[in-house]
Amino acid sequence: KVDKGQKVRTPTPVLVRRESIHYEDSAAVQFGQSDAEIINGEFMPAPPGTMRTHLWRSAFFFAVLQGTLSILVPFDMQPFDRTYLLGRCLNTFLMTLCLWSYMQHTFDGAAAVLAFVGHKSIDAFRNPLFACTSPNDFWGRRWNVTVHCILKRSFFKPLVLC
């Protein structure tokens, strides 16, 4: 058993899963303090109700995607006037919302399949469009967390251990 804050030396990287990160607590984010659970290369079991939650979220983001596309497609993906800065910003926001909802819908569908099999997955996004406070927060902590974790686990940590 490994206690919180205890340093572990292993010849191979140990997978660390952060269970709850509260981004509202700026001191915890600044100093990297959060609860972590060590996994020995095994999948975590999915808690009851996880599949239903992911299916509802997937359906919600599919509806957001369809609503956004119903606005964008009739106007050749640019419903607002491009000559003004506000129009360009609104067009870009709608395209970003469309991309995010598509990716979130896809990841939640895959997470629902994993939950059906009995495995828990990490959330791919942490509300990147509406809860981020800086570009660093957007790219580093909220947008496509899955790719961030994969790169960290397979490239950066082994590089540090060398």
Secondary structure, 3 states (H helix, E strand, C coil): CCCCCCCCCCCCCCEEEEEECCCCCHHHHHHCCCEEEEECCCCCECCCCHHHHHHHHHHHHHHHHHHHHHHHHHHCCCCCCCCCHHHHHHHHHHHHHHHHHHHHHHHHHHHHHHHHHCECCCCCCCCHHHHCCCHHHHHHHHCCHHHHHHHHHHHHHHHHHC
